């Protein structure tokens, strides 16, 4: 099989393993999602999900964030790490969303990347989850596992994204990345992958090398 065929097989196996391809961050609207993603940098999704209910209860929409002091945002997100930088980005992001985009998240890469604190990973997540567009979220799980599976040959997020875009069906990319996160947590962890129970082992060159 070539890489495109191998990737299609992996997609189908992961669909069976994880039928519900959902973002692990909890949110009720697109603005809450992009804020939660910003908070998740160098922080676990579990911790973010503990913090955001109180944050969004106090500041429920874009206008509330725009009208708040940065210190109020900081107060709610201290346990997420790098909270001063994140609070500043969230405030400025909301100001731009309100003032330049009419309170609605942009639906394209160029405009999303203009938002403070937003990189390609976040922009792809928004484009995939909010707008249903083709997207590849090249996070640490995606980079590690796609490399182990021989689908990519780089640890650079942009290069991984571009390589995966060439071999995965556009309609599958966003859900594939969500499933890869679940798979990485359950089975293909960074330090101790559970190759003995892995449904992808027969397609994995890393596993085959270990057996030889």
SEMARDREN-137717 format. One record per residue (C-alpha): residue number from 0; residue in three letters; x, z, y. Coordinates in pm, whole numbers, padded with zeros to 5 digits. Layout:
<bavos>
<bavo><num>NUM</num><residu>ALA</residu><xx>X</xx><zz>Z</zz><yy>Y</yy></bavo>
...
</bavos>
This chain:
<bavos>
<bavo><num>0</num><residu>UNK</residu><xx>00000</xx><zz>00000</zz><yy>00000</yy></bavo>
<bavo><num>1</num><residu>UNK</residu><xx>00112</xx><zz>-00064</zz><yy>00355</yy></bavo>
<bavo><num>2</num><residu>UNK</residu><xx>00080</xx><zz>00203</zz><yy>00625</yy></bavo>
<bavo><num>3</num><residu>UNK</residu><xx>-00261</xx><zz>00086</zz><yy>00741</yy></bavo>
<bavo><num>4</num><residu>UNK</residu><xx>-00399</xx><zz>00100</zz><yy>00387</yy></bavo>
<bavo><num>5</num><residu>UNK</residu><xx>-00237</xx><zz>00437</zz><yy>00323</yy></bavo>
<bavo><num>6</num><residu>UNK</residu><xx>-00381</xx><zz>00571</zz><yy>00647</yy></bavo>
<bavo><num>7</num><residu>UNK</residu><xx>-00731</xx><zz>00451</zz><yy>00553</yy></bavo>
<bavo><num>8</num><residu>UNK</residu><xx>-00703</xx><zz>00631</zz><yy>00219</yy></bavo>
<bavo><num>9</num><residu>UNK</residu><xx>-00586</xx><zz>00951</zz><yy>00392</yy></bavo>
<bavo><num>10</num><residu>UNK</residu><xx>-00878</xx><zz>00928</zz><yy>00636</yy></bavo>
<bavo><num>11</num><residu>UNK</residu><xx>-01127</xx><zz>00907</zz><yy>00348</yy></bavo>
<bavo><num>12</num><residu>UNK</residu><xx>-00972</xx><zz>01199</zz><yy>00159</yy></bavo>
<bavo><num>13</num><residu>UNK</residu><xx>-00975</xx><zz>01418</zz><yy>00469</yy></bavo>
<bavo><num>14</num><residu>UNK</residu><xx>-01338</xx><zz>01321</zz><yy>00535</yy></bavo>
<bavo><num>15</num><residu>UNK</residu><xx>-01430</xx><zz>01459</zz><yy>00195</yy></bavo>
<bavo><num>16</num><residu>UNK</residu><xx>-01219</xx><zz>01770</zz><yy>00247</yy></bavo>
<bavo><num>17</num><residu>UNK</residu><xx>-01347</xx><zz>01840</zz><yy>00600</yy></bavo>
<bavo><num>18</num><residu>UNK</residu><xx>-01684</xx><zz>01670</zz><yy>00656</yy></bavo>
<bavo><num>19</num><residu>UNK</residu><xx>-01738</xx><zz>01842</zz><yy>00990</yy></bavo>
<bavo><num>20</num><residu>UNK</residu><xx>-01466</xx><zz>01714</zz><yy>01221</yy></bavo>
<bavo><num>21</num><residu>UNK</residu><xx>-01515</xx><zz>01952</zz><yy>01510</yy></bavo>
<bavo><num>22</num><residu>UNK</residu><xx>-01290</xx><zz>02081</zz><yy>01783</yy></bavo>
<bavo><num>23</num><residu>UNK</residu><xx>-01211</xx><zz>02445</zz><yy>01712</yy></bavo>
<bavo><num>24</num><residu>UNK</residu><xx>-01249</xx><zz>02539</zz><yy>02079</yy></bavo>
<bavo><num>25</num><residu>UNK</residu><xx>-01590</xx><zz>02673</zz><yy>02174</yy></bavo>
<bavo><num>26</num><residu>UNK</residu><xx>-01764</xx><zz>02523</zz><yy>02478</yy></bavo>
<bavo><num>27</num><residu>UNK</residu><xx>-02106</xx><zz>02417</zz><yy>02600</yy></bavo>
<bavo><num>28</num><residu>UNK</residu><xx>-02023</xx><zz>02133</zz><yy>02838</yy></bavo>
<bavo><num>29</num><residu>UNK</residu><xx>-01733</xx><zz>01895</zz><yy>02916</yy></bavo>
<bavo><num>30</num><residu>UNK</residu><xx>-01598</xx><zz>02105</zz><yy>03203</yy></bavo>
<bavo><num>31</num><residu>UNK</residu><xx>-01575</xx><zz>02409</zz><yy>02979</yy></bavo>
<bavo><num>32</num><residu>UNK</residu><xx>-01395</xx><zz>02196</zz><yy>02719</yy></bavo>
<bavo><num>33</num><residu>UNK</residu><xx>-01123</xx><zz>02075</zz><yy>02953</yy></bavo>
<bavo><num>34</num><residu>UNK</residu><xx>-01070</xx><zz>02429</zz><yy>03085</yy></bavo>
<bavo><num>35</num><residu>UNK</residu><xx>-01048</xx><zz>02566</zz><yy>02730</yy></bavo>
<bavo><num>36</num><residu>UNK</residu><xx>-00795</xx><zz>02296</zz><yy>02640</yy></bavo>
<bavo><num>37</num><residu>UNK</residu><xx>-00583</xx><zz>02390</zz><yy>02939</yy></bavo>
<bavo><num>38</num><residu>UNK</residu><xx>-00592</xx><zz>02753</zz><yy>02828</yy></bavo>
<bavo><num>39</num><residu>UNK</residu><xx>-00487</xx><zz>02658</zz><yy>02475</yy></bavo>
<bavo><num>40</num><residu>UNK</residu><xx>-00137</xx><zz>02547</zz><yy>02580</yy></bavo>
<bavo><num>41</num><residu>UNK</residu><xx>00110</xx><zz>02778</zz><yy>02402</yy></bavo>
<bavo><num>42</num><residu>UNK</residu><xx>-00186</xx><zz>02991</zz><yy>02295</yy></bavo>
<bavo><num>43</num><residu>UNK</residu><xx>-00401</xx><zz>02993</zz><yy>01981</yy></bavo>
<bavo><num>44</num><residu>UNK</residu><xx>-00751</xx><zz>02850</zz><yy>01983</yy></bavo>
<bavo><num>45</num><residu>UNK</residu><xx>-00871</xx><zz>03182</zz><yy>01842</yy></bavo>
<bavo><num>46</num><residu>UNK</residu><xx>-00739</xx><zz>03367</zz><yy>02147</yy></bavo>
<bavo><num>47</num><residu>UNK</residu><xx>-00891</xx><zz>03111</zz><yy>02384</yy></bavo>
<bavo><num>48</num><residu>UNK</residu><xx>-01228</xx><zz>03153</zz><yy>02213</yy></bavo>
<bavo><num>49</num><residu>UNK</residu><xx>-01205</xx><zz>03527</zz><yy>02275</yy></bavo>
<bavo><num>50</num><residu>UNK</residu><xx>-01135</xx><zz>03474</zz><yy>02645</yy></bavo>
<bavo><num>51</num><residu>UNK</residu><xx>-01370</xx><zz>03194</zz><yy>02745</yy></bavo>
<bavo><num>52</num><residu>UNK</residu><xx>-01708</xx><zz>03368</zz><yy>02697</yy></bavo>
<bavo><num>53</num><residu>UNK</residu><xx>-01625</xx><zz>03619</zz><yy>02970</yy></bavo>
<bavo><num>54</num><residu>UNK</residu><xx>-01464</xx><zz>03353</zz><yy>03188</yy></bavo>
<bavo><num>55</num><residu>UNK</residu><xx>-01761</xx><zz>03118</zz><yy>03168</yy></bavo>
<bavo><num>56</num><residu>UNK</residu><xx>-02012</xx><zz>03399</zz><yy>03213</yy></bavo>
<bavo><num>57</num><residu>UNK</residu><xx>-01842</xx><zz>03489</zz><yy>03542</yy></bavo>
<bavo><num>58</num><residu>UNK</residu><xx>-01772</xx><zz>03130</zz><yy>03648</yy></bavo>
<bavo><num>59</num><residu>UNK</residu><xx>-02036</xx><zz>02909</zz><yy>03484</yy></bavo>
<bavo><num>60</num><residu>UNK</residu><xx>-01973</xx><zz>02572</zz><yy>03652</yy></bavo>
<bavo><num>61</num><residu>UNK</residu><xx>-01739</xx><zz>02362</zz><yy>03865</yy></bavo>
<bavo><num>62</num><residu>UNK</residu><xx>-01871</xx><zz>02501</zz><yy>04193</yy></bavo>
<bavo><num>63</num><residu>UNK</residu><xx>-01816</xx><zz>02857</zz><yy>04077</yy></bavo>
<bavo><num>64</num><residu>UNK</residu><xx>-01453</xx><zz>02781</zz><yy>03992</yy></bavo>
<bavo><num>65</num><residu>UNK</residu><xx>-01405</xx><zz>02597</zz><yy>04322</yy></bavo>
<bavo><num>66</num><residu>UNK</residu><xx>-01543</xx><zz>02890</zz><yy>04520</yy></bavo>
<bavo><num>67</num><residu>UNK</residu><xx>-01350</xx><zz>03157</zz><yy>04330</yy></bavo>
<bavo><num>68</num><residu>UNK</residu><xx>-01015</xx><zz>03309</zz><yy>04416</yy></bavo>
<bavo><num>69</num><residu>UNK</residu><xx>-00734</xx><zz>03222</zz><yy>04180</yy></bavo>
<bavo><num>70</num><residu>UNK</residu><xx>-00690</xx><zz>03595</zz><yy>04122</yy></bavo>
<bavo><num>71</num><residu>UNK</residu><xx>-01040</xx><zz>03609</zz><yy>03972</yy></bavo>
<bavo><num>72</num><residu>UNK</residu><xx>-00955</xx><zz>03333</zz><yy>03726</yy></bavo>
<bavo><num>73</num><residu>UNK</residu><xx>-00626</xx><zz>03508</zz><yy>03645</yy></bavo>
<bavo><num>74</num><residu>UNK</residu><xx>-00810</xx><zz>03831</zz><yy>03568</yy></bavo>
<bavo><num>75</num><residu>UNK</residu><xx>-01010</xx><zz>03665</zz><yy>03290</yy></bavo>
<bavo><num>76</num><residu>UNK</residu><xx>-00729</xx><zz>03465</zz><yy>03130</yy></bavo>
<bavo><num>77</num><residu>UNK</residu><xx>-00429</xx><zz>03700</zz><yy>03137</yy></bavo>
<bavo><num>78</num><residu>UNK</residu><xx>-00410</xx><zz>03730</zz><yy>02759</yy></bavo>
<bavo><num>79</num><residu>UNK</residu><xx>-00371</xx><zz>03351</zz><yy>02719</yy></bavo>
<bavo><num>80</num><residu>UNK</residu><xx>-00014</xx><zz>03347</zz><yy>02847</yy></bavo>
<bavo><num>81</num><residu>UNK</residu><xx>00123</xx><zz>03152</zz><yy>03144</yy></bavo>
<bavo><num>82</num><residu>UNK</residu><xx>-00197</xx><zz>03264</zz><yy>03311</yy></bavo>
<bavo><num>83</num><residu>UNK</residu><xx>-00083</xx><zz>03220</zz><yy>03671</yy></bavo>
<bavo><num>84</num><residu>UNK</residu><xx>00006</xx><zz>02853</zz><yy>03618</yy></bavo>
<bavo><num>85</num><residu>UNK</residu><xx>-00308</xx><zz>02793</zz><yy>03416</yy></bavo>
<bavo><num>86</num><residu>UNK</residu><xx>-00531</xx><zz>02961</zz><yy>03676</yy></bavo>
<bavo><num>87</num><residu>UNK</residu><xx>-00382</xx><zz>02746</zz><yy>03953</yy></bavo>
<bavo><num>88</num><residu>UNK</residu><xx>-00429</xx><zz>02429</zz><yy>03748</yy></bavo>
<bavo><num>89</num><residu>UNK</residu><xx>-00788</xx><zz>02518</zz><yy>03658</yy></bavo>
<bavo><num>90</num><residu>UNK</residu><xx>-00880</xx><zz>02587</zz><yy>04020</yy></bavo>
<bavo><num>91</num><residu>UNK</residu><xx>-00719</xx><zz>02266</zz><yy>04147</yy></bavo>
<bavo><num>92</num><residu>UNK</residu><xx>-00862</xx><zz>02067</zz><yy>03858</yy></bavo>
<bavo><num>93</num><residu>UNK</residu><xx>-01214</xx><zz>02181</zz><yy>03944</yy></bavo>
<bavo><num>94</num><residu>UNK</residu><xx>-01161</xx><zz>02103</zz><yy>04313</yy></bavo>
<bavo><num>95</num><residu>UNK</residu><xx>-01059</xx><zz>01748</zz><yy>04224</yy></bavo>
<bavo><num>96</num><residu>UNK</residu><xx>-01347</xx><zz>01705</zz><yy>03981</yy></bavo>
<bavo><num>97</num><residu>UNK</residu><xx>-01591</xx><zz>01818</zz><yy>04250</yy></bavo>
<bavo><num>98</num><residu>UNK</residu><xx>-01440</xx><zz>01638</zz><yy>04548</yy></bavo>
<bavo><num>99</num><residu>UNK</residu><xx>-01321</xx><zz>01311</zz><yy>04394</yy></bavo>
<bavo><num>100</num><residu>UNK</residu><xx>-01540</xx><zz>01264</zz><yy>04087</yy></bavo>
<bavo><num>101</num><residu>UNK</residu><xx>-01874</xx><zz>01408</zz><yy>04195</yy></bavo>
<bavo><num>102</num><residu>UNK</residu><xx>-01854</xx><zz>01705</zz><yy>03961</yy></bavo>
<bavo><num>103</num><residu>UNK</residu><xx>-01823</xx><zz>01489</zz><yy>03648</yy></bavo>
<bavo><num>104</num><residu>UNK</residu><xx>-01518</xx><zz>01451</zz><yy>03425</yy></bavo>
<bavo><num>105</num><residu>UNK</residu><xx>-01356</xx><zz>01107</zz><yy>03448</yy></bavo>
<bavo><num>106</num><residu>UNK</residu><xx>-01398</xx><zz>00886</zz><yy>03142</yy></bavo>
<bavo><num>107</num><residu>UNK</residu><xx>-01065</xx><zz>00702</zz><yy>03151</yy></bavo>
<bavo><num>108</num><residu>UNK</residu><xx>-00702</xx><zz>00789</zz><yy>03087</yy></bavo>
<bavo><num>109</num><residu>UNK</residu><xx>-00568</xx><zz>00709</zz><yy>03435</yy></bavo>
<bavo><num>110</num><residu>UNK</residu><xx>-00813</xx><zz>00933</zz><yy>03620</yy></bavo>
<bavo><num>111</num><residu>UNK</residu><xx>-00792</xx><zz>01214</zz><yy>03364</yy></bavo>
<bavo><num>112</num><residu>UNK</residu><xx>-00413</xx><zz>01221</zz><yy>03398</yy></bavo>
<bavo><num>113</num><residu>UNK</residu><xx>-00451</xx><zz>01276</zz><yy>03771</yy></bavo>
<bavo><num>114</num><residu>UNK</residu><xx>-00615</xx><zz>01613</zz><yy>03709</yy></bavo>
<bavo><num>115</num><residu>UNK</residu><xx>-00375</xx><zz>01910</zz><yy>03746</yy></bavo>
<bavo><num>116</num><residu>UNK</residu><xx>-00248</xx><zz>02036</zz><yy>03412</yy></bavo>
<bavo><num>117</num><residu>UNK</residu><xx>-00385</xx><zz>01741</zz><yy>03215</yy></bavo>
<bavo><num>118</num><residu>UNK</residu><xx>-00154</xx><zz>01537</zz><yy>02991</yy></bavo>
<bavo><num>119</num><residu>UNK</residu><xx>-00224</xx><zz>01266</zz><yy>02736</yy></bavo>
<bavo><num>120</num><residu>UNK</residu><xx>-00317</xx><zz>01514</zz><yy>02463</yy></bavo>
<bavo><num>121</num><residu>UNK</residu><xx>-00593</xx><zz>01666</zz><yy>02675</yy></bavo>
<bavo><num>122</num><residu>UNK</residu><xx>-00705</xx><zz>01331</zz><yy>02811</yy></bavo>
<bavo><num>123</num><residu>UNK</residu><xx>-00736</xx><zz>01188</zz><yy>02461</yy></bavo>
<bavo><num>124</num><residu>UNK</residu><xx>-00939</xx><zz>01489</zz><yy>02347</yy></bavo>
<bavo><num>125</num><residu>UNK</residu><xx>-01182</xx><zz>01442</zz><yy>02636</yy></bavo>
<bavo><num>126</num><residu>UNK</residu><xx>-01210</xx><zz>01068</zz><yy>02580</yy></bavo>
<bavo><num>127</num><residu>UNK</residu><xx>-01277</xx><zz>01118</zz><yy>02209</yy></bavo>
<bavo><num>128</num><residu>UNK</residu><xx>-01500</xx><zz>01425</zz><yy>02207</yy></bavo>
<bavo><num>129</num><residu>UNK</residu><xx>-01691</xx><zz>01375</zz><yy>02532</yy></bavo>
<bavo><num>130</num><residu>UNK</residu><xx>-01707</xx><zz>00998</zz><yy>02568</yy></bavo>
<bavo><num>131</num><residu>UNK</residu><xx>-01673</xx><zz>00877</zz><yy>02209</yy></bavo>
<bavo><num>132</num><residu>UNK</residu><xx>-01384</xx><zz>00648</zz><yy>02293</yy></bavo>
<bavo><num>133</num><residu>UNK</residu><xx>-01089</xx><zz>00568</zz><yy>02064</yy></bavo>
<bavo><num>134</num><residu>UNK</residu><xx>-00845</xx><zz>00858</zz><yy>02091</yy></bavo>
<bavo><num>135</num><residu>UNK</residu><xx>-00541</xx><zz>01007</zz><yy>01921</yy></bavo>
<bavo><num>136</num><residu>UNK</residu><xx>-00467</xx><zz>01371</zz><yy>02001</yy></bavo>
<bavo><num>137</num><residu>UNK</residu><xx>-00097</xx><zz>01403</zz><yy>01917</yy></bavo>
<bavo><num>138</num><residu>UNK</residu><xx>-00069</xx><zz>01781</zz><yy>01894</yy></bavo>
<bavo><num>139</num><residu>UNK</residu><xx>00183</xx><zz>01975</zz><yy>01684</yy></bavo>
<bavo><num>140</num><residu>UNK</residu><xx>-00026</xx><zz>01945</zz><yy>01365</yy></bavo>
<bavo><num>141</num><residu>UNK</residu><xx>-00071</xx><zz>01571</zz><yy>01411</yy></bavo>
<bavo><num>142</num><residu>UNK</residu><xx>00299</xx><zz>01514</zz><yy>01480</yy></bavo>
<bavo><num>143</num><residu>UNK</residu><xx>00418</xx><zz>01725</zz><yy>01188</yy></bavo>
<bavo><num>144</num><residu>UNK</residu><xx>00174</xx><zz>01599</zz><yy>00926</yy></bavo>
<bavo><num>145</num><residu>UNK</residu><xx>00174</xx><zz>01230</zz><yy>01017</yy></bavo>
<bavo><num>146</num><residu>UNK</residu><xx>00553</xx><zz>01246</zz><yy>00989</yy></bavo>
<bavo><num>147</num><residu>UNK</residu><xx>00542</xx><zz>01417</zz><yy>00650</yy></bavo>
<bavo><num>148</num><residu>UNK</residu><xx>00296</xx><zz>01154</zz><yy>00529</yy></bavo>
<bavo><num>149</num><residu>UNK</residu><xx>00524</xx><zz>00875</zz><yy>00644</yy></bavo>
<bavo><num>150</num><residu>UNK</residu><xx>00270</xx><zz>00738</zz><yy>00892</yy></bavo>
<bavo><num>151</num><residu>UNK</residu><xx>00502</xx><zz>00797</zz><yy>01189</yy></bavo>
<bavo><num>152</num><residu>UNK</residu><xx>00874</xx><zz>00841</zz><yy>01240</yy></bavo>
<bavo><num>153</num><residu>UNK</residu><xx>00898</xx><zz>01031</zz><yy>01568</yy></bavo>
<bavo><num>154</num><residu>UNK</residu><xx>00837</xx><zz>01378</zz><yy>01707</yy></bavo>
<bavo><num>155</num><residu>UNK</residu><xx>00762</xx><zz>01244</zz><yy>02053</yy></bavo>
<bavo><num>156</num><residu>UNK</residu><xx>00387</xx><zz>01282</zz><yy>02119</yy></bavo>
<bavo><num>157</num><residu>UNK</residu><xx>00352</xx><zz>00950</zz><yy>02299</yy></bavo>
<bavo><num>158</num><residu>UNK</residu><xx>00535</xx><zz>00758</zz><yy>02028</yy></bavo>
<bavo><num>159</num><residu>UNK</residu><xx>00328</xx><zz>00927</zz><yy>01757</yy></bavo>
<bavo><num>160</num><residu>UNK</residu><xx>00009</xx><zz>00839</zz><yy>01943</yy></bavo>
<bavo><num>161</num><residu>UNK</residu><xx>00110</xx><zz>00474</zz><yy>01976</yy></bavo>
<bavo><num>162</num><residu>UNK</residu><xx>00219</xx><zz>00446</zz><yy>01612</yy></bavo>
<bavo><num>163</num><residu>UNK</residu><xx>-00106</xx><zz>00596</zz><yy>01486</yy></bavo>
<bavo><num>164</num><residu>UNK</residu><xx>-00313</xx><zz>00370</zz><yy>01710</yy></bavo>
<bavo><num>165</num><residu>UNK</residu><xx>-00162</xx><zz>00070</zz><yy>01527</yy></bavo>
<bavo><num>166</num><residu>UNK</residu><xx>-00266</xx><zz>00184</zz><yy>01180</yy></bavo>
<bavo><num>167</num><residu>UNK</residu><xx>-00585</xx><zz>00387</zz><yy>01214</yy></bavo>
<bavo><num>168</num><residu>UNK</residu><xx>-00930</xx><zz>00244</zz><yy>01279</yy></bavo>
<bavo><num>169</num><residu>UNK</residu><xx>-01015</xx><zz>00319</zz><yy>01645</yy></bavo>
<bavo><num>170</num><residu>UNK</residu><xx>-01348</xx><zz>00478</zz><yy>01548</yy></bavo>
<bavo><num>171</num><residu>UNK</residu><xx>-01171</xx><zz>00722</zz><yy>01315</yy></bavo>
<bavo><num>172</num><residu>UNK</residu><xx>-00889</xx><zz>00844</zz><yy>01539</yy></bavo>
<bavo><num>173</num><residu>UNK</residu><xx>-01053</xx><zz>01135</zz><yy>01715</yy></bavo>
<bavo><num>174</num><residu>UNK</residu><xx>-01212</xx><zz>01285</zz><yy>01402</yy></bavo>
<bavo><num>175</num><residu>UNK</residu><xx>-00891</xx><zz>01224</zz><yy>01204</yy></bavo>
<bavo><num>176</num><residu>UNK</residu><xx>-00699</xx><zz>01441</zz><yy>01452</yy></bavo>
<bavo><num>177</num><residu>UNK</residu><xx>-00953</xx><zz>01724</zz><yy>01427</yy></bavo>
<bavo><num>178</num><residu>UNK</residu><xx>-00931</xx><zz>01709</zz><yy>01048</yy></bavo>
<bavo><num>179</num><residu>UNK</residu><xx>-00552</xx><zz>01710</zz><yy>01062</yy></bavo>
<bavo><num>180</num><residu>UNK</residu><xx>-00565</xx><zz>02038</zz><yy>01255</yy></bavo>
<bavo><num>181</num><residu>UNK</residu><xx>-00785</xx><zz>02197</zz><yy>00987</yy></bavo>
<bavo><num>182</num><residu>UNK</residu><xx>-00567</xx><zz>02052</zz><yy>00712</yy></bavo>
<bavo><num>183</num><residu>UNK</residu><xx>-00254</xx><zz>02184</zz><yy>00883</yy></bavo>
<bavo><num>184</num><residu>UNK</residu><xx>-00395</xx><zz>02534</zz><yy>00906</yy></bavo>
<bavo><num>185</num><residu>UNK</residu><xx>-00530</xx><zz>02539</zz><yy>00551</yy></bavo>
<bavo><num>186</num><residu>UNK</residu><xx>-00270</xx><zz>02351</zz><yy>00349</yy></bavo>
<bavo><num>187</num><residu>UNK</residu><xx>00006</xx><zz>02161</zz><yy>00529</yy></bavo>
<bavo><num>188</num><residu>UNK</residu><xx>00148</xx><zz>02446</zz><yy>00735</yy></bavo>
<bavo><num>189</num><residu>UNK</residu><xx>00478</xx><zz>02418</zz><yy>00916</yy></bavo>
<bavo><num>190</num><residu>UNK</residu><xx>00680</xx><zz>02662</zz><yy>00705</yy></bavo>
<bavo><num>191</num><residu>UNK</residu><xx>00507</xx><zz>02686</zz><yy>00369</yy></bavo>
<bavo><num>192</num><residu>UNK</residu><xx>00294</xx><zz>02382</zz><yy>00285</yy></bavo>
<bavo><num>193</num><residu>UNK</residu><xx>00074</xx><zz>02429</zz><yy>-00021</yy></bavo>
<bavo><num>194</num><residu>UNK</residu><xx>00173</xx><zz>02106</zz><yy>-00191</yy></bavo>
<bavo><num>195</num><residu>UNK</residu><xx>00041</xx><zz>02223</zz><yy>-00527</yy></bavo>
<bavo><num>196</num><residu>UNK</residu><xx>-00319</xx><zz>02216</zz><yy>-00401</yy></bavo>
<bavo><num>197</num><residu>UNK</residu><xx>-00284</xx><zz>01934</zz><yy>-00149</yy></bavo>
<bavo><num>198</num><residu>UNK</residu><xx>-00536</xx><zz>01648</zz><yy>-00188</yy></bavo>
<bavo><num>199</num><residu>UNK</residu><xx>-00286</xx><zz>01412</zz><yy>-00023</yy></bavo>
<bavo><num>200</num><residu>UNK</residu><xx>00016</xx><zz>01493</zz><yy>-00239</yy></bavo>
<bavo><num>201</num><residu>UNK</residu><xx>00011</xx><zz>01163</zz><yy>-00428</yy></bavo>
<bavo><num>202</num><residu>UNK</residu><xx>00024</xx><zz>00974</zz><yy>-00098</yy></bavo>
<bavo><num>203</num><residu>UNK</residu><xx>00292</xx><zz>01196</zz><yy>00055</yy></bavo>
<bavo><num>204</num><residu>UNK</residu><xx>00653</xx><zz>01072</zz><yy>00050</yy></bavo>
<bavo><num>205</num><residu>UNK</residu><xx>00777</xx><zz>01417</zz><yy>00147</yy></bavo>
<bavo><num>206</num><residu>UNK</residu><xx>00616</xx><zz>01568</zz><yy>-00163</yy></bavo>
<bavo><num>207</num><residu>UNK</residu><xx>00748</xx><zz>01289</zz><yy>-00383</yy></bavo>
<bavo><num>208</num><residu>UNK</residu><xx>01102</xx><zz>01349</zz><yy>-00259</yy></bavo>
<bavo><num>209</num><residu>UNK</residu><xx>01072</xx><zz>01719</zz><yy>-00344</yy></bavo>
<bavo><num>210</num><residu>UNK</residu><xx>00960</xx><zz>01630</zz><yy>-00699</yy></bavo>
<bavo><num>211</num><residu>UNK</residu><xx>01252</xx><zz>01392</zz><yy>-00759</yy></bavo>
</bavos>
